Every structure is written in structure tokens, then in C-alpha cells.
Amino acid sequence: MTVPSEVAVRTTPHTPEHGASSPRDRPRRADARRGRTSFWPYLLVAPTVLLVGAVLGYPVVRNVVMSFQEFGLRELVQGAPAFVGLANYRELFADRVFWEVVVRTLAFTAVNVVLIMVLSTLVALLLARLGRVLRVAVMTGLVVVWAMPVIAATTVWQWLFQSRFGVVNWVLVQLGLEQFQDYSWLANGSATFALIVVLVVWQSVPFAALTLYAGLTTVPAELFEAARIDGAAGWALFRRITFPVLRSLFGLITSLEVIWVFKCFVQIWAISEGGPNDATTTLPVYAYQVAQTLNRYDLAGAVSVITVVVLTVLLLVYFRQSLRQETDR
């Protein structure tokens, strides 16, 4: 029996012409092309990585090495510092003043971060309730405060709390508080500590509040409407809707504020230089004092390393707790 020619043509397997690729070979060729071009992203980011490594990496490594050396003013001039192992760290851990500074730094960070997060949340919720005109006005004020240079803002703050001609003392006296006549805020340790806390909170709230408000705009309105139908209002809405939805954003802002407050230096040094009687001396200020006053750059390096370690431990504990809560959910 013979097969018709047209049937034979249809049943004859198709063989690709010379140089043509079959569909089965195309994915492998695409993978090969991707393998050949995969180095381009790394090549593009290499200059930035090298620049950051040179600008940040070298000082960090040099500081760590210095913390294990005897490095004073003589070594700074003549060079050839000697390695002393953990002697600098043992000297710090045996110093009572150092531990007082550590406790003060932790207290300073905790007070500031709590106040910043509470006030920022309230401001963000307020922005969500305001009308368009008032919202723009408040946001403009927040942006102006946020954009103001730290030194300029700190200088203005010093003028406000100046003992004889400061506006704050004048207002308090006009309100009948005569004990604030010519009151020197910087002569009292607790008052100076409170003054710097208020300054840091004032400078930090705008960023956190605007970021939280941006997050609030992404929460679906249907969730709030459904919760209100169920009888939720006020604190219940925040606890059941707002905070769970924005938990990651709250965690991110809290982490950033912990970092920024923990390493706060400019405001403290510009206002009190750590005084009076070391009442506002935190770890960054203490490291600077040790380096500039005592010319003990080795001890200052050890303080800096300890600062980074303490901050890293705090953040790791916080991240672990946050991840555990996410897993439980």
C-alpha cells in the first residue's frame, strides 16, 4: 500500500535548517547569555562600593586596630605604636566613670526614642485628621524644622534658654514663675539633660511623623470603616488596625531613631560639652573627651568600638523580637 505524497509530506519529521535553533535549545542559549552578562551589575556598582569602603571602611578598621595599641600623642607624632592586646578594654571596664557613661547613654537613648515615637505617632494621626490647608501648613512647618542645620538649630535653642535674655525664662516669669528669673539652665545637670532631650526630640519628630503619615495614607479606608461598624474607635482602631498594618514601618523608624540618638554628639557638645559635672556625657562625647583632653586615642578607639558593639546588640535583640512576633502571627 502506497502513502499519498501529501500525507508523506505531513508525516515527515521536520529537520531544522543548518544554523537554525530548535525551541528546546533557545532557553539554554538565553541562560548562557545571562551567564555572560551577569558581571555587568557588579561592575556598575563596583565604583560606589570601593568609594564607600575607602571612606568608611578604612577609618573603622583603623579605629579597631588602634584600640589594641598604645596610641597617644607621642605615637601620633613619631609613629610605631605598640600592640597591647586588651589592655585598653580592661582599663575601661575597671573605670567607674565609664560605666556611669554607659548607663547614662542608655537612659538618654530610651527617653528620647520613646518620646520621639509617641509624639511622632500623635502628629501623624493629627495630620490624617486635618483638612488640606491645615495639613499642608503643619507639614511645611515640620519640613522647615527637619531641614534646619543641626548647629543652627542648636544655637537658636541656646538663645531661647539663655539665662538673662532668653525667651523661655521671660515667658515663665510672665506666667508667675518668679523662680525662673535669670535661671541658668546649663548650670544644673538635670535641667541641661532635659534641655538636650527636648532639643533632640524636636529635631527628630518631623522625619518620623512625616514617614508615619505617609504610611497611614496606605492603610485601606475599608479596614477602618469595618472596624467602626464593629464598634471600634480611638485607641481600639490604632491597636487593631493602624499598628498591625504599619508594624514594619514602626520597627524601621524605631531602629533608625535608636541609631541616631545613641550616636548623638553635635547637640550635646554644642550646648554643654558633656557638663555640668558630666551630667550629659554620653559614649560619643566621652570618646571625644578622652581623645582631645587626655590625648588617649587608644582609649577613645576602644570606647568607639564598644559603642558600635552595644548599639549592634541592642538592634539585634530588637530585630529578633520583631521577627519572633512576625513568626507568631
TORNU-872879 format. One line per 4 residues: number of its first residue (from 1); their letters; for each residue x negated, y, z of N, C-alpha, C. Coordinates in steps of 0.001 Angstrom, whole numbers. Layout:
BEGIN
NUM	A	X:Y:Z:X:Y:Z:X:Y:Z; ...;
END
This chain:
BEGIN
1	MTVP	-852:-1196:0:0:0:0:-881:1236:0; -616:2157:-896:-1440:3358:-1008:-752:4508:-315; -1561:5361:341:-1050:6531:1056:-1008:7703:107; 87:8430:66:146:9601:-809:-983:10577:-494;
5	SEVA	-1385:11312:-1530:-2528:12206:-1371:-2260:13313:-371; -980:13878:-359:-722:14962:581:-743:14475:2010; -293:13199:2266:-351:12639:3616:-1796:12409:4024; -2593:11933:3065:-4003:11695:3363:-4711:12981:3751;
9	VRTT	-4313:14071:3097:-4954:15343:3423:-4605:15770:4837; -3320:15544:5221:-2913:15978:6557:-3518:15117:7641; -3734:13814:7365:-4236:12919:8390:-5735:12885:8461; -6418:13507:7513:-7883:13513:7542:-8354:14467:8626;
13	PHTP	-9179:13990:9565:-9640:14871:10655:-10423:16039:10103; -10162:17210:10710:-10833:18435:10268:-12233:18511:10875; -13183:18746:10040:-14567:18902:10490:-14961:20350:10274; -15443:21007:11291:-15809:22413:11138:-16957:22576:10162;
17	EHGA	-16903:23734:9497:-17967:24013:8546:-19275:24267:9300; -20340:24252:8541:-21658:24459:9124:-21745:25872:9717; -22182:25957:10971:-22313:27245:11633:-21076:27668:12392; -19896:27066:12194:-18676:27430:12931:-18649:26689:14251;
21	SSPR	-18023:27280:15257:-17956:26679:16590:-16549:26185:16850; -16461:25050:17503:-15161:24496:17873:-14654:25168:19136; -13333:25138:19408:-12801:25745:20632:-13429:25181:21884; -13857:23900:21831:-14459:23285:23006:-15814:23909:23319;
25	DRPR	-16530:24385:22304:-17855:24951:22533:-17818:26412:22956; -16676:27108:22705:-16633:28535:22983:-16794:28873:24463; -16123:28179:25429:-16338:28519:26847:-17780:28377:27290; -18458:27328:26733:-19844:27145:27134:-20728:28267:26609;
29	RADA	-20433:28733:25392:-21221:29839:24859:-20942:31120:25639; -19673:31332:26069:-19345:32519:26873:-20063:32474:28209; -20106:31246:28821:-20831:31121:30087:-22308:31423:29899; -22856:30980:28779:-24272:31241:28527:-24534:32733:28381;
33	RRGR	-23593:33450:27678:-23765:34884:27536:-23668:35590:28877; -22710:35149:29726:-22593:35745:31049:-23838:35492:31883; -24440:34304:31747:-25655:34000:32482:-26821:34879:32057; -26855:35201:30726:-27954:36035:30243:-27800:37491:30668;
37	TSFW	-26558:37963:30828:-26327:39384:31153:-26068:39617:32630; -26129:38584:33480:-25793:38755:34888:-26820:39589:35640; -28011:39771:35089:-29028:40541:35791:-28790:42041:35653; -27935:42469:34715:-27725:43894:34495:-27132:44602:35712;
41	PYLL	-26123:44064:36390:-25625:44760:37595:-26707:44969:38639; -27542:43970:38844:-28624:44109:39819:-29640:45153:39365; -29896:45197:38058:-30837:46181:37542:-30296:47595:37711; -28983:47770:37583:-28382:49090:37694:-28408:49599:39137;
45	VAPT	-28205:48712:40097:-28185:49148:41498:-29569:49126:42127; -30551:48573:41420:-31897:48470:41996:-32486:49821:42395; -32390:50879:41562:-32958:52174:41997:-32346:52686:43292; -31026:52554:43433:-30380:53015:44664:-30830:52206:45867;
49	VLLV	-30909:50889:45693:-31345:50032:46793:-32776:50359:47199; -33645:50556:46213:-35034:50881:46520:-35142:52235:47213; -34355:53211:46780:-34398:54536:47397:-33897:54489:48839; -32776:53791:49057:-32250:53663:50419:-33239:52901:51293;
53	GAVL	-33842:51853:50742:-34824:51102:51506:-36030:51931:51887; -36449:52819:50970:-37603:53665:51269:-37260:54742:52289; -36064:55323:52150:-35681:56431:53028:-35281:55946:54414; -34550:54831:54476:-34048:54330:55754:-34833:53130:56280;
57	GYPV	-35212:52255:55384:-35862:51027:55822:-37211:51260:56461; -38041:52089:55848:-39380:52317:56398:-39336:52942:57791; -38550:54009:58034:-38502:54550:59403:-38030:53535:60436; -37071:52699:60056:-36577:51701:61009:-37676:50703:61358;
61	VRNV	-38339:50188:60331:-39412:49225:60569:-40555:49867:61348; -40892:51097:60988:-41978:51793:61695:-41626:52040:63152; -40369:52345:63408:-39935:52580:64779:-39995:51301:65603; -39579:50190:65006:-39636:48907:65710:-41077:48531:66018;
65	VMSF	-41957:48694:65045:-43369:48376:65268:-43948:49267:66358; -43606:50558:66340:-44125:51498:67327:-43683:51132:68739; -42501:50538:68866:-42008:50179:70196:-42837:49067:70836; -43640:48360:70055:-44512:47313:70589:-45967:47771:70678;
69	QEFG	-46192:49069:70521:-47556:49606:70545:-47701:50626:71675; -48943:50927:71994:-49230:52081:72841:-49456:53268:71917; -48430:54123:71838:-48456:55182:70828:-48106:56499:71504; -49149:57258:71850:-48968:58576:72443:-49521:59653:71539;
73	LREL	-49802:60793:72123:-50309:61912:71336:-51699:61610:70765; -52526:60899:71534:-53853:60553:71039:-53773:59646:69826; -52912:58618:69901:-52770:57708:68764:-52159:58413:67561; -51298:59414:67823:-50706:60156:66719:-51772:60923:65942;
77	VQGA	-52802:61424:66656:-53850:62209:66016:-54957:61309:65469; -55415:60352:66296:-56570:59541:65933:-56195:58254:65215; -54969:57799:65419:-54558:56556:64793:-55011:55352:65588; -54941:54169:64975:-55366:52896:65568:-54671:52612:66896;
81	PAFV	-53317:52590:66920:-52636:52249:68177:-52785:50765:68485; -52823:50451:69764:-52993:49060:70195:-51638:48447:70491; -51490:47170:70143:-50253:46455:70431:-50245:46051:71907; -49099:46297:72541:-48968:45987:73970:-47812:45033:74233;
85	GLAN	-47255:44460:73180:-46171:43495:73359:-44903:44148:73903; -44360:43562:74948:-43101:44038:75530:-43313:44993:76698; -44500:45565:76815:-44794:46435:77957:-43878:47652:77999; -43593:48240:76843:-42714:49414:76816:-41300:49067:77259;
89	YREL	-40821:47910:76838:-39472:47496:77226:-39423:47172:78723; -40467:46543:79241:-40491:46253:80681:-40513:47544:81490; -41236:48544:80995:-41277:49830:81694:-39899:50492:81701; -39200:50402:80599:-37865:50984:80544:-36893:50252:81457;
93	FADR	-36901:48934:81409:-35954:48152:82209:-36203:48301:83704; -37416:48680:84086:-37723:48903:85504:-37439:50327:85953; -37003:51181:85024:-36761:52582:85337:-35293:52784:85688; -34996:53297:86864:-33621:53528:87292:-32948:54601:86435;
97	VFWE	-33703:55604:86011:-33137:56682:85189:-32619:56132:83867; -33338:55177:83299:-32913:54600:82033:-31544:53943:82164; -31324:53198:83222:-30041:52521:83390:-28923:53524:83662; -29231:54615:84346:-28234:55671:84517:-27838:56274:83171;
101	VVVR	-28823:56427:82303:-28540:56967:80973:-27683:55995:80173; -27965:54703:80271:-27168:53702:79547:-25712:53749:80001; -25494:53766:81308:-24122:53817:81833:-23430:55099:81389; -24142:56210:81451:-23560:57492:81033:-23209:57480:79550;
105	TLAF	-24058:56864:78733:-23782:56784:77296:-22528:55960:77028; -22396:54830:77709:-21208:54000:77528:-19949:54733:77976; -20032:55446:79108:-18872:56204:79586:-18532:57336:78618; -19547:58034:78136:-19335:59119:77176:-18666:58597:75908;
109	TAVN	-19118:57454:75420:-18539:56874:74210:-17105:56433:74445; -16846:55773:75558:-15498:55273:75835:-14494:56414:75959; -14849:57448:76723:-13926:58571:76922:-13629:59257:75592; -14655:59516:74811:-14458:60203:73539:-13629:59382:72563;
113	VVLI	-13951:58107:72413:-13255:57285:71426:-11784:57129:71801; -11489:56922:73073:-10092:56792:73494:-9325:58077:73198; -9899:59215:73567:-9221:60489:73312:-9064:60742:71810; -10097:60442:71044:-10032:60671:69597:-8934:59821:68966;
117	MVLS	-8859:58550:69302:-7872:57674:68688:-6457:58037:69116; -6262:58374:70387:-4911:58739:70852:-4447:60027:70182; -5278:61065:70230:-4890:62345:69640:-4745:62236:68125; -5616:61490:67477:-5524:61335:66021:-4236:60625:65629;
121	TLVA	-3854:59630:66385:-2608:58923:66095:-1413:59851:66265; -1415:60643:67330:-310:61583:67542:-250:62625:66424; -1404:63138:66011:-1420:64124:64933:-945:63500:63627; -1381:62281:63339:-942:61611:62110:568:61384:62113;
125	LLLA	1126:60962:63235:2580:60781:63325:3301:62119:63189; 2703:63184:63740:3294:64513:63592:3312:64943:62130; 2217:64707:61413:2160:65070:60001:3227:64334:59197; 3490:63091:59577:4510:62321:58858:5912:62870:59083;
129	RLGR	6123:63589:60188:7456:64123:60509:7646:65562:60013; 6561:66291:59773:6676:67693:59403:7181:67864:57975; 7729:69050:57729:8094:69392:56363:6874:69681:55520; 7106:69905:54234:5987:70028:53310:5106:71228:53640;
133	VLRV	5710:72388:53911:4934:73601:54146:4108:73475:55425; 4746:73068:56506:4019:72915:57761:2958:71826:57666; 3257:70759:56946:2277:69687:56794:1031:70184:56081; 1230:70943:55013:81:71488:54286:-716:72435:55169;
137	AVMT	-21:73243:55981:-715:74184:56860:-1557:73449:57901; -974:72431:58523:-1716:71675:59537:-2881:70928:58908; -2665:70318:57749:-3749:69595:57084:-4871:70539:56661; -4507:71755:56254:-5541:72734:55898:-6392:73085:57109;
141	GLVV	-5740:73293:58260:-6493:73566:59478:-7404:72419:59864; -6920:71188:59711:-7750:70035:60032:-8964:69946:59110; -8740:70207:57828:-9848:70139:56874:-10890:71220:57179; -10439:72426:57572:-11382:73500:57904:-12244:73103:59102;
145	VWAM	-11620:72531:60130:-12372:72084:61307:-13354:70986:60920; -12913:70060:60100:-13748:68929:59697:-14928:69400:58848; -14696:70393:57985:-15744:70846:57072:-16729:71798:57736; -16410:72315:58911:-17295:73274:59559:-18605:72595:59964;
149	PVIA	-19749:73182:59657:-21034:72589:60070:-21100:72397:61577; -21770:71334:62001:-21795:70983:63416:-22447:72083:64246; -23573:72615:63768:-24272:73649:64524:-23419:74911:64626; -22760:75282:63531:-21912:76477:63558:-20756:76292:64536;
153	ATTV	-20110:75135:64487:-19002:74877:65406:-19471:74853:66848; -20623:74271:67095:-21159:74223:68452:-21502:75612:68973; -22031:76462:68103:-22349:77833:68503:-21082:78609:68867; -20051:78457:68054:-18772:79115:68362:-18222:78603:69687;
157	WQWL	-18369:77312:69919:-17897:76730:71180:-18647:77325:72377; -19931:77557:72210:-20701:78191:73279:-20191:79603:73558; -19869:80340:72512:-19322:81688:72699:-17986:81641:73442; -17153:80660:73095:-15839:80572:73737:-15965:80355:75242;
161	FQSR	-16959:79576:75663:-17113:79225:77072:-18235:80022:77748; -18641:81141:77148:-19660:81972:77768:-19141:82527:79097; -20013:82616:80088:-19563:82892:81455:-18936:84275:81607; -19537:85306:81051:-19048:86675:81287:-18144:87182:80177;
165	FGVV	-18435:86829:78933:-17686:87389:77812:-16918:86321:77025; -16840:85107:77555:-16142:84044:76853:-14631:84204:76890; -13984:83796:75803:-12531:83911:75704:-11837:82980:76686; -12395:81789:76893:-11745:80807:77760:-11645:81333:79185;
169	NWVL	-12734:81839:79721:-12703:82390:81077:-11737:83568:81179; -11711:84422:80173:-10806:85579:80180:-9347:85135:80218; -9007:84120:79391:-7628:83620:79366:-7261:83004:80717; -8162:82229:81296:-7871:81595:82578:-7683:82640:83685;
173	VQLG	-8484:83689:83668:-8325:84759:84661:-7007:85485:84463; -6613:85725:83218:-5341:86386:82947:-4158:85537:83403; -4347:84230:83429:-3288:83342:83903:-3250:83238:85425; -4127:83966:86107:-4117:83983:87559:-5148:83097:88217;
177	LEQF	-5998:82444:87439:-7036:81569:87996:-8301:82391:88213; -8333:83116:89317:-9430:84042:89584:-10767:83335:89799; -10740:82031:90138:-11995:81326:90383:-12823:81167:89114; -12218:81425:87951:-12953:81321:86689:-13533:82657:86244;
181	QDYS	-13505:83646:87119:-14162:84923:86818:-15678:84715:86797; -16298:84941:85637:-17745:84736:85446:-18172:83305:85767; -17275:82354:85532:-17601:80957:85828:-18566:80423:84770; -19632:79794:85207:-20642:79247:84301:-20363:77757:84084;
185	WLAN	-19855:77436:82925:-19515:76051:82617:-20763:75177:82503; -21859:75758:82086:-23067:74972:81845:-23920:74797:83095; -23501:75348:84228:-24248:75177:85471:-23742:74000:86282; -22614:73442:85885:-22021:72312:86599:-22050:71092:85695;
189	GSAT	-22570:69977:86211:-22725:68779:85394:-21412:68242:84868; -20407:68136:85739:-19114:67600:85314:-18439:68515:84298; -18536:69842:84535:-17934:70791:83599:-18623:70740:82239; -19939:70616:82246:-20672:70527:80979:-20322:69240:80242;
193	FALI	-20229:68150:80977:-19850:66867:80374:-18463:66982:79735; -17510:67571:80471:-16160:67730:79942:-16142:68653:78732; -16944:69706:78771:-17020:70645:77655:-17503:69949:76388; -18532:69125:76501:-19060:68426:75331:-18061:67380:74832;
197	VVLV	-17360:66729:75751:-16337:65765:75346:-15257:66461:74519; -14780:67598:75006:-13746:68332:74272:-14270:68759:72898; -15517:69196:72825:-16102:69606:71550:-16174:68446:70572; -16662:67304:71021:-16796:66139:70137:-15421:65657:69679;
201	VWQS	-14456:65643:70587:-13100:65227:70218:-12522:66197:69192; -12697:67484:69416:-12176:68494:68495:-12771:68336:67096; -14048:67996:67013:-14698:67840:65719:-14362:66508:65056; -13954:65510:65826:-13745:64170:65283:-12294:63874:64928;
205	VPFA	-11356:64543:65576:-9938:64247:65347:-9514:64470:63891; -9949:65543:63211:-9464:65754:61838:-9678:64570:60909; -10883:64007:60888:-11138:62873:59992:-10222:61699:60326; -10158:61337:61599:-9344:60189:61991:-7872:60446:61736;
209	ALTL	-7392:61650:62028:-5971:61954:61842:-5586:61920:60367; -6397:62529:59509:-6084:62533:58081:-6145:61127:57494; -7095:60324:57949:-7189:58949:57456:-5980:58132:57901; -5581:58284:59150:-4403:57563:59637:-3136:58034:58927;
213	YAGL	-3030:59320:58673:-1855:59820:57951:-1798:59233:56543; -2967:59151:55888:-2994:58521:54567:-2522:57073:54644; -2904:56380:55719:-2421:55018:55893:-925:54954:56156; -398:55918:56919:1039:55938:57204:1872:56086:55937;
217	TTVP	1357:56824:54959:2107:57011:53715:2246:55724:52915; 1455:54719:53234:1530:53447:52501:2472:52448:53158; 2956:52754:54350:3880:51835:55026:5246:51958:54370; 5845:50869:53885:7152:50955:53223:8224:51515:54157;
221	AELF	9007:52454:53654:10076:53052:54465:11147:52032:54824; 11278:50981:53988:12303:49968:54275:12054:49274:55607; 10774:49128:55985:10473:48483:57262:11014:49305:58427; 10824:50623:58369:11335:51479:59433:12858:51482:59453;
225	EAAR	13480:51506:58277:14937:51502:58228:15505:50215:58806; 14868:49085:58480:15344:47807:59025:15160:47763:60537; 14030:48301:61029:13791:48303:62474:14787:49219:63191; 15118:50363:62581:16092:51260:63210:17469:50624:63255;
229	IDGA	17815:49870:62231:19097:49166:62244:19146:48165:63390; 17998:47553:63689:17917:46604:64800:17847:47281:66154; 17835:48625:66166:17844:49345:67437:16493:49832:67896; 15433:49657:67099:14102:50107:67498:13962:51601:67248;
233	AGWA	13195:52271:68118:12957:53707:67970:11717:54089:68759; 11082:55204:68340:9957:55741:69082:8801:54758:69213; 8461:54458:70459:7334:53583:70752:7512:52197:70153; 8757:51702:70130:9012:50367:69573:8693:50336:68081;
237	LFRR	9007:51404:67358:8673:51455:65929:7164:51405:65717; 6442:52164:66540:4988:52173:66397:4400:50811:66749; 4887:50199:67824:4308:48939:68283:4652:47781:67354; 5844:47797:66753:6276:46660:65939:6021:46834:64453;
241	ITFP	5937:48070:63986:5801:48309:62549:4473:48988:62216; 4290:50190:62743:3151:51006:62309:1814:50363:62652; 1621:50020:63911:323:49487:64309:11:48134:63670; 954:47173:63632:609:45905:62961:244:46078:61490;
245	VLRS	961:46967:60775:660:47152:59354:-699:47819:59164; -1030:48769:60029:-2279:49534:59902:-3360:49052:60860; -3259:47826:61332:-4237:47323:62300:-5668:47399:61754; -5858:47015:60505:-7211:47045:59922:-7738:48469:59832;
249	LFGL	-6874:49414:59487:-7306:50804:59402:-7662:51354:60774; -6871:51029:61779:-7203:51438:63141:-8548:50858:63573; -8783:49611:63221:-10057:48991:63569:-11224:49657:62884; -11065:50008:61603:-12143:50668:60866:-12459:52032:61467;
253	ITSL	-11437:52828:61748:-11675:54170:62298:-12288:54076:63688; -11809:53143:64498:-12383:52975:65834:-13856:52618:65754; -14219:51736:64837:-15627:51356:64683:-16482:52541:64267; -15982:53324:63315:-16743:54496:62877:-16906:55511:64005;
257	EVIW	-15852:55720:64772:-15943:56684:65871:-16910:56200:66956; -16921:54907:67224:-17870:54370:68200:-19298:54647:67746; -19565:54426:66465:-20915:54669:65937:-21272:56144:66044; -20367:57012:65594:-20677:58443:65563:-20825:59017:66968;
261	VFKC	-19954:58620:67884:-20022:59176:69242:-21235:58622:69978; -21519:57348:69817:-22628:56721:70526:-23960:57379:70177; -24124:57780:68911:-25387:58396:68491:-25296:59916:68451; -24297:60482:69123:-24131:61939:69152:-25361:62592:69789;
265	FVQI	-25925:63550:69097:-27125:64230:69600:-27036:65752:69465; -26621:66229:68289:-26699:67657:67983:-25887:68473:68983; -24644:68071:69232:-23786:68853:70133:-24365:68913:71544; -24851:67768:72023:-25381:67724:73388:-26646:68573:73502;
269	WAIS	-27544:68436:72533:-28805:69162:72624:-28603:70663:72433; -27700:71046:71549:-27476:72463:71300:-26837:73157:72495; -25998:72456:73241:-25281:73082:74352:-26064:72999:75652; -26573:71815:75988:-27153:71649:77330:-28534:71024:77352;
273	EGGP	-29003:70482:76212:-30281:69760:76154:-30328:68624:77178; -29170:68042:77449:-29096:66924:78383:-28826:67316:79813; -28842:68597:80129:-28620:69054:81503:-27167:69376:81765; -26882:69957:82921:-27837:70204:84017:-28077:68944:84841;
277	NDAT	-29293:68780:85285:-29699:67616:86086:-29373:66301:85386; -29622:66270:84072:-29419:65068:83252:-27966:64602:83226; -27023:65491:83504:-25614:65096:83554:-25065:64746:82180; -25683:65235:81121:-25208:64958:79760:-26267:64244:78922;
281	TTLP	-27240:63644:79572:-28284:62920:78845:-27784:61544:78441; -27675:61322:77145:-27314:60017:76612:-28556:59387:75977; -28422:58194:75459:-29583:57485:74918:-30288:58245:73787; -29584:58793:72795:-30319:59568:71775:-31041:60774:72355;
285	VYAY	-30405:61485:73288:-31049:62639:73911:-32237:62191:74748; -32093:61084:75455:-33179:60564:76295:-34390:60177:75446; -34135:59550:74307:-35237:59184:73415:-35969:60426:72924; -35237:61468:72588:-35874:62704:72118:-36669:63362:73242;
289	QVAQ	-36119:63372:74454:-36838:63964:75582:-38141:63226:75865; -38079:61906:75835:-39277:61115:76105:-40349:61383:75051; -39925:61495:73786:-40891:61708:72716:-41478:63113:72748; -40647:64130:72959:-41113:65505:72839:-41705:66049:74134;
293	TLNR	-41177:65627:75267:-41663:66145:76546:-42861:65360:77064; -42746:64041:77018:-43813:63193:77548:-44803:62739:76486; -44478:63004:75213:-45314:62523:74100:-45488:61009:74139; -44462:60315:74637:-44478:58849:74667:-43622:58337:73512;
297	YDLA	-44217:58335:72343:-43474:57910:71159:-43186:56419:71183; -44003:55667:71895:-43753:54232:72016:-42484:53969:72843; -42355:54676:73973:-41142:54527:74785:-39915:55022:74037; -40073:56138:73315:-38944:56651:72536:-38510:55645:71473;
301	GAVS	-39484:54988:70848:-39136:53952:69881:-38394:52795:70521; -38828:52402:71718:-38137:51315:72426:-36714:51722:72785; -36525:52981:73208:-35169:53457:73509:-34299:53422:72259; -34848:53818:71129:-34090:53800:69879:-33694:52384:69484;
305	VITV	-34610:51455:69640:-34295:50058:69319:-33192:49534:70234; -33290:49834:71515:-32265:49397:72463:-30915:50029:72120; -30934:51290:71695:-29692:51955:71291:-29021:51217:70150; -29797:50853:69137:-29244:50126:67995:-28724:48754:68432;
309	VVLT	-29464:48076:69306:-29032:46748:69768:-27731:46840:70557; -27644:47801:71471:-26419:47955:72272:-25237:48275:71374; -25422:49179:70424:-24344:49540:69518:-23925:48352:68664; -24892:47580:68196:-24572:46393:67394:-23794:45369:68205;
313	VLLL	-24198:45144:69443:-23492:44188:70303:-22047:44639:70539; -21858:45917:70819:-20507:46436:71039:-19620:46215:69813; -20161:46516:68634:-19374:46363:67416:-19110:44892:67099; -20092:44022:67352:-19879:42601:67102:-18797:42033:68021;
317	VYFR	-18810:42438:69282:-17759:41994:70203:-16393:42470:69731; -16333:43725:69290:-15058:44271:68814:-14592:43543:67551; -15495:43319:66598:-15128:42634:65367:-14687:41199:65654; -15367:40541:66560:-14985:39171:66902:-13591:39132:67497;
321	QSLR	-13285:40088:68376:-11953:40132:68964:-10903:40427:67900; -11229:41318:66965:-10275:41638:65908:-10030:40446:65000; -11102:39743:64636:-10931:38558:63787:-10143:37475:64506; -10341:37343:65800:-9588:36349:66567:-8099:36688:66567;
325	QETD	-7780:37978:66707:-6382:38389:66667:-5770:38158:65307; -6542:38418:64247:-6042:38155:62894:-5794:36675:62690; -6682:35815:63224:-6501:34378:63082:-5271:33897:63851; -5047:34452:65033:-3874:34054:65812:-2584:34439:65115;
329	R	-2612:35542:64359:-1425:35943:63628:-1150:35005:62474;
END
